[in-house]
C-alpha cells in the first residue's frame, strides 16, 4: 500500500527505528524530502504569509488526526517541516506516511 | 506612549537601526524577551499542540494587521517567535511594538 494511503500507528519506545535499507526504499515515495540521520525535512514556498499559514493549519489538522506532529518553522512565505519519531530516537514509518500525506496538502 | 499602544510604522531601508541605549530602554517593557544583536526572541509554552496553534493563529492575524511578521517555530506545545527588521539589518521600534502586543495575546 502506498504511504499516502496508510495511517500512523502507535509507536512504543522499544520499537526499533527503521533500518537504512527501509529508509532508502521509502524515500523514493517522498523524493522532495531531505533524509537526515534521525529526521526528514522539507521546505515549501508560497506567494505570501497568508498562504503559508493556510498550509500550516492544514498540516496541523492532519497532525492531530494522525497524532504525529512535525516541527514547523514559518519564515514569512516559507514553511519548513521536520518529522522525527522522538520516542525511538530515529525514523519510523509514521514519519514517511506523514510526509507523503503533507505533500498532498500543498 | 507604551509600546503596546503604538502601531508599526513603515521602515525604509535607509532608516537606522535602534541604538544600544534605545534598545536597552525599550527592553524594560518586554522583559521576558531575549535581546539579541539583530533580533529579539521569546519562547511560549502551552498545554498542547492545539493551544500552541491557536496562539500562532492570533499572532498571524496581528502580524498581517501590523504588516510586521515574526519567524515562528512550533515544537508541539512550544512556540518560539523571533522579530527582526531585515530591511535595515537590525532592530527597529516595530520589533518591540510587536513583542509587546504579542505578549498580550498569550
N, CA and C atoms of all chains as a GROMACS GRO file, in nm:
protein
  636
    1UNK      N    1   0.085  -0.120   0.000
    1UNK     CA    2   0.000   0.000   0.000
    1UNK      C    3   0.089   0.125   0.000
    2UNK      N    4   0.050   0.222  -0.080
    2UNK     CA    5   0.128   0.347  -0.085
    2UNK      C    6   0.130   0.416   0.051
    3UNK      N    7   0.236   0.491   0.077
    3UNK     CA    8   0.248   0.566   0.204
    3UNK      C    9   0.126   0.654   0.229
    4UNK      N   10   0.084   0.723   0.124
    4UNK     CA   11  -0.024   0.821   0.139
    4UNK      C   12  -0.157   0.756   0.180
    5UNK      N   13  -0.169   0.628   0.156
    5UNK     CA   14  -0.293   0.556   0.190
    5UNK      C   15  -0.289   0.495   0.330
    6UNK      N   16  -0.172   0.500   0.395
    6UNK     CA   17  -0.157   0.436   0.526
    6UNK      C   18  -0.191   0.533   0.639
    7UNK      N   19  -0.211   0.476   0.757
    7UNK     CA   20  -0.237   0.557   0.876
    7UNK      C   21  -0.123   0.540   0.976
    8UNK      N   22  -0.093   0.647   1.048
    8UNK     CA   23   0.012   0.638   1.150
    8UNK      C   24  -0.031   0.541   1.260
    9UNK      N   25   0.066   0.463   1.307
    9UNK     CA   26   0.041   0.365   1.413
    9UNK      C   27   0.107   0.412   1.542
   10UNK      N   28   0.055   0.364   1.655
   10UNK     CA   29   0.118   0.397   1.783
   10UNK      C   30   0.255   0.328   1.789
   11UNK      N   31   0.356   0.407   1.824
   11UNK     CA   32   0.493   0.356   1.833
   11UNK      C   33   0.529   0.342   1.981
   12UNK      N   34   0.586   0.230   2.018
   12UNK     CA   35   0.633   0.212   2.156
   12UNK      C   36   0.780   0.248   2.165
   13UNK      N   37   0.828   0.281   2.284
   13UNK     CA   38   0.967   0.323   2.296
   13UNK      C   39   1.065   0.208   2.270
   14UNK      N   40   1.014   0.085   2.272
   14UNK     CA   41   1.100  -0.030   2.244
   14UNK      C   42   1.098  -0.071   2.097
   15UNK      N   43   1.015  -0.003   2.019
   15UNK     CA   44   1.016  -0.033   1.875
   15UNK      C   45   1.148   0.014   1.814
   16UNK      N   46   1.195  -0.060   1.717
   16UNK     CA   47   1.323  -0.024   1.653
   16UNK      C   48   1.300   0.084   1.547
   17UNK      N   49   1.393   0.178   1.537
   17UNK     CA   50   1.385   0.273   1.426
   17UNK      C   51   1.401   0.198   1.294
   18UNK      N   52   1.361   0.259   1.186
   18UNK     CA   53   1.376   0.197   1.055
   18UNK      C   54   1.524   0.175   1.023
   19UNK      N   55   1.552   0.067   0.953
   19UNK     CA   56   1.689   0.040   0.908
   19UNK      C   57   1.716   0.118   0.780
   20UNK      N   58   1.844   0.137   0.751
   20UNK     CA   59   1.885   0.218   0.635
   20UNK      C   60   1.819   0.174   0.505
   21UNK      N   61   1.809   0.043   0.487
   21UNK     CA   62   1.753  -0.007   0.360
   21UNK      C   63   1.604   0.027   0.350
   22UNK      N   64   1.532   0.015   0.464
   22UNK     CA   65   1.390   0.052   0.464
   22UNK      C   66   1.375   0.201   0.434
   23UNK      N   67   1.460   0.281   0.498
   23UNK     CA   68   1.456   0.426   0.475
   23UNK      C   69   1.478   0.457   0.328
   24UNK      N   70   1.576   0.392   0.271
   24UNK     CA   71   1.607   0.414   0.129
   24UNK      C   72   1.486   0.380   0.042
   25UNK      N   73   1.425   0.266   0.069
   25UNK     CA   74   1.310   0.224  -0.013
   25UNK      C   75   1.192   0.321   0.001
   26UNK      N   76   1.165   0.364   0.124
   26UNK     CA   77   1.052   0.454   0.147
   26UNK      C   78   1.078   0.592   0.088
   27UNK      N   79   1.204   0.633   0.087
   27UNK     CA   80   1.237   0.769   0.042
   27UNK      C   81   1.200   0.794  -0.104
   28UNK      N   82   1.189   0.686  -0.180
   28UNK     CA   83   1.153   0.705  -0.322
   28UNK      C   84   1.011   0.759  -0.337
   29UNK      N   85   0.929   0.742  -0.235
   29UNK     CA   86   0.790   0.793  -0.241
   29UNK      C   87   0.778   0.938  -0.193
   30UNK      N   88   0.884   0.988  -0.132
   30UNK     CA   89   0.883   1.129  -0.086
   30UNK      C   90   1.013   1.196  -0.131
   31UNK      N   91   1.031   1.197  -0.263
   31UNK     CA   92   1.162   1.234  -0.318
   31UNK      C   93   1.200   1.380  -0.295
   32UNK      N   94   1.103   1.465  -0.261
   32UNK     CA   95   1.136   1.607  -0.239
   32UNK      C   96   1.188   1.632  -0.098
   33UNK      N   97   1.186   1.529  -0.012
   33UNK     CA   98   1.228   1.547   0.127
   33UNK      C   99   1.377   1.519   0.144
   34UNK      N  100   1.439   1.595   0.232
   34UNK     CA  101   1.577   1.569   0.271
   34UNK      C  102   1.575   1.461   0.380
   35UNK      N  103   1.651   1.356   0.358
   35UNK     CA  104   1.653   1.245   0.455
   35UNK      C  105   1.776   1.261   0.545
   36UNK      N  106   1.756   1.300   0.670
   36UNK     CA  107   1.866   1.312   0.766
   36UNK      C  108   1.883   1.182   0.842
   37UNK      N  109   1.975   1.180   0.937
   37UNK     CA  110   2.003   1.057   1.012
   37UNK      C  111   1.882   1.019   1.100
   38UNK      N  112   1.826   1.120   1.168
   38UNK     CA  113   1.715   1.094   1.262
   38UNK      C  114   1.590   1.173   1.228
   39UNK      N  115   1.587   1.233   1.112
   39UNK     CA  116   1.474   1.319   1.077
   39UNK      C  117   1.462   1.329   0.926
   40UNK      N  118   1.345   1.372   0.881
   40UNK     CA  119   1.326   1.409   0.741
   40UNK      C  120   1.272   1.552   0.740
   41UNK      N  121   1.308   1.628   0.636
   41UNK     CA  122   1.279   1.770   0.635
   41UNK      C  123   1.244   1.816   0.493
   42UNK      N  124   1.148   1.909   0.484
   42UNK     CA  125   1.119   1.970   0.354
   42UNK      C  126   1.076   2.115   0.372
   43UNK      N  127   1.114   2.198   0.277
   43UNK     CA  128   1.074   2.339   0.278
   43UNK      C  129   0.973   2.361   0.166
   44UNK      N  130   0.868   2.432   0.196
   44UNK     CA  131   0.765   2.468   0.098
   44UNK      C  132   0.761   2.620   0.083
   45UNK      N  133   0.751   2.668  -0.040
   45UNK     CA  134   0.741   2.814  -0.062
   45UNK      C  135   0.601   2.850  -0.110
   46UNK      N  136   0.557   2.967  -0.066
   46UNK     CA  137   0.425   3.018  -0.102
   46UNK      C  138   0.436   3.161  -0.152
   47UNK      N  139   0.326   3.214  -0.202
   47UNK     CA  140   0.329   3.351  -0.253
   47UNK      C  141   0.336   3.454  -0.141
   48UNK      N  142   0.281   3.421  -0.027
   48UNK     CA  143   0.276   3.519   0.082
   48UNK      C  144   0.254   3.447   0.216
   49UNK      N  145   0.254   3.526   0.323
   49UNK     CA  146   0.239   3.474   0.459
   49UNK      C  147   0.105   3.405   0.480
   50UNK      N  148   0.000   3.466   0.424
   50UNK     CA  149  -0.134   3.410   0.444
   50UNK      C  150  -0.143   3.267   0.387
   51UNK      N  151  -0.088   3.248   0.268
   51UNK     CA  152  -0.089   3.114   0.208
   51UNK      C  153  -0.005   3.016   0.290
   52UNK      N  154   0.106   3.066   0.342
   52UNK     CA  155   0.192   2.981   0.426
   52UNK      C  156   0.114   2.936   0.550
   53UNK      N  157   0.041   3.030   0.612
   53UNK     CA  158  -0.036   2.998   0.732
   53UNK      C  159  -0.152   2.902   0.700
   54UNK      N  160  -0.215   2.919   0.585
   54UNK     CA  161  -0.322   2.827   0.545
   54UNK      C  162  -0.269   2.684   0.536
   55UNK      N  163  -0.152   2.671   0.478
   55UNK     CA  164  -0.088   2.539   0.466
   55UNK      C  165  -0.057   2.482   0.605
   56UNK      N  166   0.000   2.565   0.691
   56UNK     CA  167   0.036   2.520   0.827
   56UNK      C  168  -0.088   2.472   0.901
   57UNK      N  169  -0.199   2.541   0.882
   57UNK     CA  170  -0.322   2.499   0.951
   57UNK      C  171  -0.375   2.366   0.897
   58UNK      N  172  -0.357   2.343   0.768
   58UNK     CA  173  -0.396   2.213   0.712
   58UNK      C  174  -0.305   2.102   0.767
   59UNK      N  175  -0.176   2.131   0.778
   59UNK     CA  176  -0.081   2.036   0.835
   59UNK      C  177  -0.119   2.006   0.980
   60UNK      N  178  -0.160   2.110   1.053
   60UNK     CA  179  -0.195   2.096   1.195
   60UNK      C  180  -0.314   2.002   1.214
   61UNK      N  181  -0.414   2.016   1.128
   61UNK     CA  182  -0.532   1.928   1.135
   61UNK      C  183  -0.491   1.783   1.109
   62UNK      N  184  -0.410   1.762   1.006
   62UNK     CA  185  -0.362   1.628   0.974
   62UNK      C  186  -0.279   1.570   1.089
   63UNK      N  187  -0.194   1.651   1.147
   63UNK     CA  188  -0.106   1.606   1.257
   63UNK      C  189  -0.189   1.562   1.378
   64UNK      N  190  -0.295   1.636   1.408
   64UNK     CA  191  -0.382   1.599   1.521
   64UNK      C  192  -0.458   1.470   1.489
   65UNK      N  193  -0.506   1.462   1.367
   65UNK     CA  194  -0.583   1.345   1.321
   65UNK      C  195  -0.498   1.218   1.329
   66UNK      N  196  -0.372   1.228   1.285
   66UNK     CA  197  -0.282   1.111   1.283
   66UNK      C  198  -0.200   1.099   1.411
   67UNK      N  199  -0.214   1.199   1.500
   67UNK     CA  200  -0.135   1.206   1.624
   67UNK      C  201   0.015   1.190   1.599
   68UNK      N  202   0.064   1.261   1.498
   68UNK     CA  203   0.208   1.265   1.471
   68UNK      C  204   0.239   1.406   1.419
   69UNK      N  205   0.320   1.479   1.497
   69UNK     CA  206   0.334   1.624   1.475
   69UNK      C  207   0.473   1.661   1.428
   70UNK      N  208   0.482   1.738   1.324
   70UNK     CA  209   0.614   1.785   1.279
   70UNK      C  210   0.657   1.907   1.361
   71UNK      N  211   0.788   1.934   1.363
   71UNK     CA  212   0.834   2.067   1.399
   71UNK      C  213   0.806   2.156   1.278
   72UNK      N  214   0.756   2.275   1.304
   72UNK     CA  215   0.712   2.365   1.196
   72UNK      C  216   0.784   2.499   1.212
   73UNK      N  217   0.848   2.545   1.106
   73UNK     CA  218   0.906   2.680   1.108
   73UNK      C  219   0.848   2.761   0.994
   74UNK      N  220   0.807   2.884   1.026
   74UNK     CA  221   0.746   2.973   0.927
   74UNK      C  222   0.832   3.098   0.914
   75UNK      N  223   0.884   3.120   0.794
   75UNK     CA  224   0.963   3.240   0.766
   75UNK      C  225   0.888   3.318   0.656
   76UNK      N  226   0.792   3.395   0.698
   76UNK     CA  227   0.704   3.472   0.608
   76UNK      C  228   0.634   3.378   0.507
   77UNK      N  229   0.690   3.362   0.387
   77UNK     CA  230   0.623   3.279   0.286
   77UNK      C  231   0.685   3.140   0.271
   78UNK      N  232   0.772   3.104   0.364
   78UNK     CA  233   0.836   2.973   0.359
   78UNK      C  234   0.799   2.892   0.483
   79UNK      N  235   0.771   2.766   0.461
   79UNK     CA  236   0.739   2.676   0.573
   79UNK      C  237   0.834   2.557   0.569
   80UNK      N  238   0.899   2.530   0.680
   80UNK     CA  239   0.988   2.414   0.688
   80UNK      C  240   0.928   2.314   0.786
   81UNK      N  241   0.912   2.191   0.741
   81UNK     CA  242   0.857   2.085   0.827
   81UNK      C  243   0.965   1.981   0.852
   82UNK      N  244   0.973   1.936   0.976
   82UNK     CA  245   1.067   1.831   1.014
   82UNK      C  246   0.992   1.722   1.090
   83UNK      N  247   1.002   1.600   1.040
   83UNK     CA  248   0.943   1.486   1.111
   83UNK      C  249   1.053   1.398   1.169
   84UNK      N  250   1.026   1.350   1.290
   84UNK     CA  251   1.115   1.256   1.356
   84UNK      C  252   1.031   1.181   1.458
   85UNK      N  253   1.072   1.061   1.494
   85UNK     CA  254   0.997   0.989   1.598
   85UNK      C  255   1.083   0.989   1.724
   86UNK      N  256   1.063   1.094   1.805
   86UNK     CA  257   1.150   1.122   1.920
   86UNK      C  258   1.156   1.004   2.016
   87UNK      N  259   1.040   0.938   2.033
   87UNK     CA  260   1.030   0.829   2.130
   87UNK      C  261   1.132   0.717   2.105
   88UNK      N  262   1.165   0.697   1.977
   88UNK     CA  263   1.261   0.590   1.945
   88UNK      C  264   1.394   0.649   1.897
   89UNK      N  265   1.406   0.779   1.901
   89UNK     CA  266   1.532   0.842   1.862
   89UNK      C  267   1.572   0.816   1.718
   90UNK      N  268   1.474   0.806   1.632
   90UNK     CA  269   1.507   0.779   1.492
   90UNK      C  270   1.385   0.796   1.405
   91UNK      N  271   1.389   0.735   1.288
   91UNK     CA  272   1.278   0.746   1.193
   91UNK      C  273   1.188   0.624   1.201
   92UNK      N  274   1.057   0.648   1.196
   92UNK     CA  275   0.960   0.538   1.190
   92UNK      C  276   0.880   0.552   1.061
   93UNK      N  277   0.803   0.449   1.033
   93UNK     CA  278   0.716   0.454   0.916
   93UNK      C  279   0.622   0.576   0.923
   94UNK      N  280   0.581   0.612   1.046
   94UNK     CA  281   0.491   0.727   1.064
   94UNK      C  282   0.546   0.855   1.000
   95UNK      N  283   0.678   0.877   1.011
   95UNK     CA  284   0.738   0.997   0.954
   95UNK      C  285   0.718   1.002   0.803
   96UNK      N  286   0.733   0.888   0.740
   96UNK     CA  287   0.720   0.881   0.595
   96UNK      C  288   0.574   0.890   0.551
   97UNK      N  289   0.486   0.829   0.628
   97UNK     CA  290   0.341   0.839   0.599
   97UNK      C  291   0.298   0.985   0.606
   98UNK      N  292   0.341   1.055   0.711
   98UNK     CA  293   0.304   1.197   0.726
   98UNK      C  294   0.361   1.281   0.613
   99UNK      N  295   0.486   1.256   0.578
   99UNK     CA  296   0.549   1.333   0.469
   99UNK      C  297   0.469   1.318   0.340
  100UNK      N  298   0.430   1.195   0.311
  100UNK     CA  299   0.354   1.170   0.187
  100UNK      C  300   0.217   1.240   0.194
  101UNK      N  301   0.153   1.235   0.308
  101UNK     CA  302   0.022   1.298   0.323
  101UNK      C  303   0.033   1.451   0.316
  102UNK      N  304   0.137   1.506   0.378
  102UNK     CA  305   0.156   1.652   0.377
  102UNK      C  306   0.178   1.700   0.233
  103UNK      N  307   0.253   1.622   0.156
  103UNK     CA  308   0.278   1.661   0.016
  103UNK      C  309   0.148   1.676  -0.062
  104UNK      N  310   0.045   1.604  -0.021
  104UNK     CA  311  -0.085   1.613  -0.089
  104UNK      C  312  -0.161   1.741  -0.052
  105UNK      N  313  -0.119   1.808   0.056
  105UNK     CA  314  -0.191   1.928   0.104
  105UNK      C  315  -0.145   2.056   0.033
  106UNK      N  316  -0.029   2.051  -0.028
  106UNK     CA  317   0.028   2.172  -0.089
  106UNK      C  318  -0.055   2.213  -0.210
  107UNK      N  319   0.413   5.710   2.507
  107UNK     CA  320   0.307   5.609   2.488
  107UNK      C  321   0.370   5.469   2.501
  108UNK      N  322   0.300   5.382   2.571
  108UNK     CA  323   0.350   5.245   2.589
  108UNK      C  324   0.363   5.173   2.455
  109UNK      N  325   0.458   5.080   2.447
  109UNK     CA  326   0.478   5.003   2.324
  109UNK      C  327   0.348   4.939   2.276
  110UNK      N  328   0.274   4.882   2.371
  110UNK     CA  329   0.156   4.804   2.334
  110UNK      C  330   0.047   4.892   2.271
  111UNK      N  331   0.055   5.023   2.294
  111UNK     CA  332  -0.045   5.114   2.239
  111UNK      C  333  -0.004   5.172   2.102
  112UNK      N  334   0.120   5.144   2.061
  112UNK     CA  335   0.169   5.202   1.936
  112UNK      C  336   0.140   5.111   1.817
  113UNK      N  337   0.154   5.170   1.696
  113UNK     CA  338   0.134   5.091   1.574
  113UNK      C  339   0.266   5.082   1.497
  114UNK      N  340   0.287   4.970   1.430
  114UNK     CA  341   0.408   4.958   1.349
  114UNK      C  342   0.406   5.060   1.236
  115UNK      N  343   0.522   5.118   1.209
  115UNK     CA  344   0.536   5.216   1.101
  115UNK      C  345   0.614   5.154   0.986
  116UNK      N  346   0.595   5.210   0.865
  116UNK     CA  347   0.672   5.163   0.750
  116UNK      C  348   0.818   5.204   0.770
  117UNK      N  349   0.907   5.108   0.753
  117UNK     CA  350   1.051   5.132   0.770
  117UNK      C  351   1.116   5.135   0.632
  118UNK      N  352   1.198   5.236   0.606
  118UNK     CA  353   1.272   5.241   0.479
  118UNK      C  354   1.408   5.179   0.496
  119UNK      N  355   1.469   5.132   0.389
  119UNK     CA  356   1.599   5.065   0.403
  119UNK      C  357   1.710   5.159   0.448
  120UNK      N  358   1.686   5.290   0.435
  120UNK     CA  359   1.786   5.387   0.482
  120UNK      C  360   1.765   5.430   0.627
  121UNK      N  361   1.658   5.382   0.689
  121UNK     CA  362   1.638   5.412   0.832
  121UNK      C  363   1.745   5.342   0.914
  122UNK      N  364   1.787   5.408   1.020
  122UNK     CA  365   1.891   5.349   1.106
  122UNK      C  366   1.830   5.249   1.203
  123UNK      N  367   1.900   5.140   1.230
  123UNK     CA  368   1.853   5.051   1.338
  123UNK      C  369   1.859   5.125   1.471
  124UNK      N  370   1.789   5.074   1.568
  124UNK     CA  371   1.792   5.135   1.701
  124UNK      C  372   1.933   5.128   1.760
  125UNK      N  373   1.968   5.232   1.835
  125UNK     CA  374   2.098   5.232   1.904
  125UNK      C  375   2.086   5.150   2.033
  126UNK      N  376   2.199   5.112   2.086
  126UNK     CA  377   2.202   5.025   2.206
  126UNK      C  378   2.123   5.084   2.322
  127UNK      N  379   2.136   5.215   2.342
  127UNK     CA  380   2.068   5.277   2.456
  127UNK      C  381   1.916   5.271   2.438
  128UNK      N  382   1.870   5.295   2.313
  128UNK     CA  383   1.726   5.286   2.285
  128UNK      C  384   1.677   5.143   2.309
  129UNK      N  385   1.755   5.047   2.262
  129UNK     CA  386   1.719   4.906   2.281
  129UNK      C  387   1.709   4.874   2.430
  130UNK      N  388   1.805   4.920   2.504
  130UNK     CA  389   1.805   4.896   2.649
  130UNK      C  390   1.678   4.953   2.713
  131UNK      N  391   1.646   5.077   2.678
  131UNK     CA  392   1.527   5.141   2.737
  131UNK      C  393   1.398   5.068   2.700
  132UNK      N  394   1.387   5.029   2.574
  132UNK     CA  395   1.265   4.960   2.528
  132UNK      C  396   1.253   4.820   2.590
  133UNK      N  397   1.366   4.757   2.613
  133UNK     CA  398   1.364   4.617   2.660
  133UNK      C  399   1.297   4.604   2.797
  134UNK      N  400   1.292   4.712   2.872
  134UNK     CA  401   1.229   4.705   3.005
  134UNK      C  402   1.078   4.678   2.994
  135UNK      N  403   1.022   4.710   2.876
  135UNK     CA  404   0.878   4.685   2.857
  135UNK      C  405   0.848   4.544   2.806
  136UNK      N  406   0.951   4.474   2.766
  136UNK     CA  407   0.931   4.335   2.717
  136UNK      C  408   1.036   4.246   2.784
  137UNK      N  409   1.030   4.244   2.915
  137UNK     CA  410   1.138   4.184   2.994
  137UNK      C  411   1.151   4.032   2.976
  138UNK      N  412   1.048   3.967   2.924
  138UNK     CA  413   1.056   3.822   2.905
  138UNK      C  414   1.127   3.784   2.775
  139UNK      N  415   1.161   3.884   2.693
  139UNK     CA  416   1.224   3.856   2.563
  139UNK      C  417   1.376   3.854   2.574
  140UNK      N  418   1.438   3.765   2.497
  140UNK     CA  419   1.583   3.764   2.483
  140UNK      C  420   1.620   3.868   2.379
  141UNK      N  421   1.710   3.958   2.415
  141UNK     CA  422   1.751   4.065   2.322
  141UNK      C  423   1.882   4.024   2.256
  142UNK      N  424   1.877   3.987   2.130
  142UNK     CA  425   1.999   3.953   2.055
  142UNK      C  426   2.055   4.077   1.986
  143UNK      N  427   2.160   4.056   1.911
  143UNK     CA  428   2.223   4.170   1.842
  143UNK      C  429   2.129   4.229   1.736
  144UNK      N  430   2.072   4.140   1.655
  144UNK     CA  431   1.987   4.187   1.545
  144UNK      C  432   1.844   4.133   1.554
  145UNK      N  433   1.810   4.078   1.666
  145UNK     CA  434   1.678   4.014   1.678
  145UNK      C  435   1.636   4.011   1.824
  146UNK      N  436   1.507   3.990   1.846
  146UNK     CA  437   1.457   3.959   1.980
  146UNK      C  438   1.378   3.829   1.970
  147UNK      N  439   1.378   3.752   2.076
  147UNK     CA  440   1.322   3.616   2.068
  147UNK      C  441   1.254   3.579   2.200
  148UNK      N  442   1.144   3.509   2.190
  148UNK     CA  443   1.078   3.456   2.311
  148UNK      C  444   1.013   3.321   2.283
  149UNK      N  445   1.017   3.235   2.383
  149UNK     CA  446   0.952   3.104   2.372
  149UNK      C  447   0.830   3.103   2.463
  150UNK      N  448   0.721   3.052   2.413
  150UNK     CA  449   0.597   3.039   2.489
  150UNK      C  450   0.563   2.891   2.500
  151UNK      N  451   0.520   2.849   2.619
  151UNK     CA  452   0.480   2.708   2.637
  151UNK      C  453   0.330   2.696   2.658
  152UNK      N  454   0.273   2.592   2.606
  152UNK     CA  455   0.128   2.568   2.614
  152UNK      C  456   0.104   2.426   2.664
  153UNK      N  457  -0.022   2.395   2.692
  153UNK     CA  458  -0.054   2.261   2.741
  153UNK      C  459  -0.047   2.157   2.630
  154UNK      N  460  -0.074   2.199   2.508
  154UNK     CA  461  -0.076   2.102   2.398
  154UNK      C  462  -0.060   2.173   2.264
  155UNK      N  463  -0.056   2.094   2.158
  155UNK     CA  464  -0.034   2.145   2.022
  155UNK      C  465  -0.148   2.237   1.978
  156UNK      N  466  -0.269   2.201   2.011
  156UNK     CA  467  -0.385   2.280   1.970
  156UNK      C  468  -0.378   2.423   2.028
  157UNK      N  469  -0.342   2.432   2.154
  157UNK     CA  470  -0.329   2.565   2.215
  157UNK      C  471  -0.214   2.644   2.153
  158UNK      N  472  -0.106   2.574   2.121
  158UNK     CA  473   0.007   2.641   2.054
  158UNK      C  474  -0.037   2.696   1.919
  159UNK      N  475  -0.113   2.616   1.844
  159UNK     CA  476  -0.160   2.660   1.712
  159UNK      C  477  -0.260   2.776   1.724
  160UNK      N  478  -0.345   2.773   1.825
  160UNK     CA  479  -0.439   2.885   1.846
  160UNK      C  480  -0.362   3.015   1.867
  161UNK      N  481  -0.257   3.008   1.948
  161UNK     CA  482  -0.173   3.125   1.972
  161UNK      C  483  -0.106   3.172   1.842
  162UNK      N  484  -0.051   3.078   1.767
  162UNK     CA  485   0.017   3.114   1.641
  162UNK      C  486  -0.082   3.182   1.545
  163UNK      N  487  -0.204   3.136   1.542
  163UNK     CA  488  -0.302   3.199   1.454
  163UNK      C  489  -0.338   3.340   1.499
  164UNK      N  490  -0.340   3.364   1.630
  164UNK     CA  491  -0.362   3.500   1.678
  164UNK      C  492  -0.243   3.590   1.642
  165UNK      N  493  -0.123   3.536   1.657
  165UNK     CA  494  -0.003   3.612   1.619
  165UNK      C  495  -0.007   3.645   1.469
  166UNK      N  496  -0.053   3.549   1.389
  166UNK     CA  497  -0.058   3.568   1.243
  166UNK      C  498  -0.154   3.682   1.205
  167UNK      N  499  -0.267   3.688   1.271
  167UNK     CA  500  -0.364   3.796   1.244
  167UNK      C  501  -0.302   3.931   1.278
  168UNK      N  502  -0.240   3.939   1.394
  168UNK     CA  503  -0.172   4.063   1.438
  168UNK      C  504  -0.060   4.102   1.340
  169UNK      N  505   0.017   4.004   1.297
  169UNK     CA  506   0.130   4.030   1.207
  169UNK      C  507   0.081   4.088   1.073
  170UNK      N  508  -0.030   4.034   1.023
  170UNK     CA  509  -0.086   4.084   0.898
  170UNK      C  510  -0.140   4.226   0.918
  171UNK      N  511  -0.208   4.246   1.028
  171UNK     CA  512  -0.267   4.375   1.061
  171UNK      C  513  -0.160   4.484   1.073
  172UNK      N  514  -0.048   4.450   1.136
  172UNK     CA  515   0.060   4.548   1.159
  172UNK      C  516   0.166   4.541   1.048
  173UNK      N  517   0.149   4.446   0.957
  173UNK     CA  518   0.247   4.422   0.849
  173UNK      C  519   0.390   4.408   0.902
  174UNK      N  520   0.405   4.333   1.007
  174UNK     CA  521   0.539   4.302   1.059
  174UNK      C  522   0.532   4.159   1.114
  175UNK      N  523   0.610   4.070   1.052
  175UNK     CA  524   0.592   3.926   1.073
  175UNK      C  525   0.711   3.864   1.144
  176UNK      N  526   0.686   3.787   1.248
  176UNK     CA  527   0.796   3.716   1.315
  176UNK      C  528   0.830   3.588   1.241
  177UNK      N  529   0.950   3.536   1.263
  177UNK     CA  530   0.976   3.397   1.232
  177UNK      C  531   0.911   3.317   1.345
  178UNK      N  532   0.844   3.209   1.307
  178UNK     CA  533   0.766   3.130   1.403
  178UNK      C  534   0.813   2.985   1.399
  179UNK      N  535   0.846   2.929   1.514
  179UNK     CA  536   0.877   2.786   1.520
  179UNK      C  537   0.785   2.719   1.621
  180UNK      N  538   0.728   2.608   1.578
  180UNK     CA  539   0.634   2.533   1.663
  180UNK      C  540   0.692   2.395   1.689
  181UNK      N  541   0.714   2.363   1.817
  181UNK     CA  542   0.763   2.232   1.857
  181UNK      C  543   0.657   2.171   1.948
  182UNK      N  544   0.556   2.113   1.890
  182UNK     CA  545   0.441   2.057   1.961
  182UNK      C  546   0.373   2.161   2.048
  183UNK      N  547   0.409   2.170   2.177
  183UNK     CA  548   0.341   2.266   2.266
  183UNK      C  549   0.426   2.391   2.295
  184UNK      N  550   0.534   2.409   2.220
  184UNK     CA  551   0.619   2.526   2.238
  184UNK      C  552   0.622   2.608   2.110
  185UNK      N  553   0.613   2.739   2.128
  185UNK     CA  554   0.619   2.831   2.013
  185UNK      C  555   0.732   2.930   2.037
  186UNK      N  556   0.822   2.941   1.942
  186UNK     CA  557   0.930   3.039   1.952
  186UNK      C  558   0.908   3.146   1.846
  187UNK      N  559   0.907   3.271   1.890
  187UNK     CA  560   0.890   3.384   1.798
  187UNK      C  561   1.018   3.465   1.793
  188UNK      N  562   1.057   3.506   1.674
  188UNK     CA  563   1.175   3.591   1.656
  188UNK      C  564   1.137   3.711   1.571
  189UNK      N  565   1.161   3.829   1.623
  189UNK     CA  566   1.138   3.950   1.544
  189UNK      C  567   1.272   4.015   1.509
  190UNK      N  568   1.278   4.066   1.386
  190UNK     CA  569   1.393   4.140   1.338
  190UNK      C  570   1.344   4.228   1.224
  191UNK      N  571   1.413   4.338   1.198
  191UNK     CA  572   1.373   4.420   1.083
  191UNK      C  573   1.479   4.401   0.975
  192UNK      N  574   1.454   4.299   0.892
  192UNK     CA  575   1.554   4.253   0.794
  192UNK      C  576   1.600   4.366   0.702
  193UNK      N  577   1.505   4.453   0.667
  193UNK     CA  578   1.534   4.560   0.570
  193UNK      C  579   1.649   4.651   0.615
  194UNK      N  580   1.663   4.668   0.747
  194UNK     CA  581   1.770   4.755   0.798
  194UNK      C  582   1.879   4.674   0.871
  195UNK      N  583   1.866   4.542   0.864
  195UNK     CA  584   1.968   4.456   0.924
  195UNK      C  585   1.984   4.477   1.074
  196UNK      N  586   1.876   4.508   1.141
  196UNK     CA  587   1.886   4.531   1.284
  196UNK      C  588   1.750   4.538   1.348
  197UNK      N  589   1.744   4.600   1.463
  197UNK     CA  590   1.617   4.612   1.537
  197UNK      C  591   1.556   4.751   1.515
  198UNK      N  592   1.426   4.751   1.496
  198UNK     CA  593   1.351   4.878   1.486
  198UNK      C  594   1.248   4.882   1.598
  199UNK      N  595   1.187   4.997   1.613
  199UNK     CA  596   1.080   5.011   1.712
  199UNK      C  597   0.969   4.909   1.686
  200UNK      N  598   0.946   4.879   1.556
  200UNK     CA  599   0.840   4.783   1.521
  200UNK      C  600   0.857   4.648   1.591
  201UNK      N  601   0.980   4.603   1.604
  201UNK     CA  602   1.006   4.474   1.669
  201UNK      C  603   0.958   4.475   1.814
  202UNK      N  604   0.983   4.585   1.881
  202UNK     CA  605   0.944   4.597   2.023
  202UNK      C  606   0.793   4.616   2.038
  203UNK      N  607   0.735   4.692   1.945
  203UNK     CA  608   0.588   4.709   1.947
  203UNK      C  609   0.520   4.573   1.932
  204UNK      N  610   0.568   4.496   1.835
  204UNK     CA  611   0.508   4.364   1.811
  204UNK      C  612   0.527   4.272   1.932
  205UNK      N  613   0.645   4.272   1.989
  205UNK     CA  614   0.672   4.187   2.106
  205UNK      C  615   0.574   4.220   2.218
  206UNK      N  616   0.553   4.348   2.242
  206UNK     CA  617   0.461   4.390   2.349
  206UNK      C  618   0.318   4.347   2.317
  207UNK      N  619   0.279   4.362   2.192
  207UNK     CA  620   0.142   4.324   2.153
  207UNK      C  621   0.123   4.172   2.159
  208UNK      N  622   0.224   4.098   2.116
  208UNK     CA  623   0.214   3.951   2.118
  208UNK      C  624   0.201   3.902   2.263
  209UNK      N  625   0.274   3.964   2.354
  209UNK     CA  626   0.265   3.925   2.495
  209UNK      C  627   0.122   3.936   2.548
  210UNK      N  628   0.044   4.026   2.490
  210UNK     CA  629  -0.096   4.043   2.531
  210UNK      C  630  -0.186   3.931   2.479
  211UNK      N  631  -0.139   3.855   2.381
  211UNK     CA  632  -0.222   3.751   2.318
  211UNK      C  633  -0.217   3.619   2.396
  212UNK      N  634  -0.113   3.602   2.476
  212UNK     CA  635  -0.092   3.473   2.545
  212UNK      C  636  -0.202   3.450   2.648
   0.00000   0.00000   0.00000
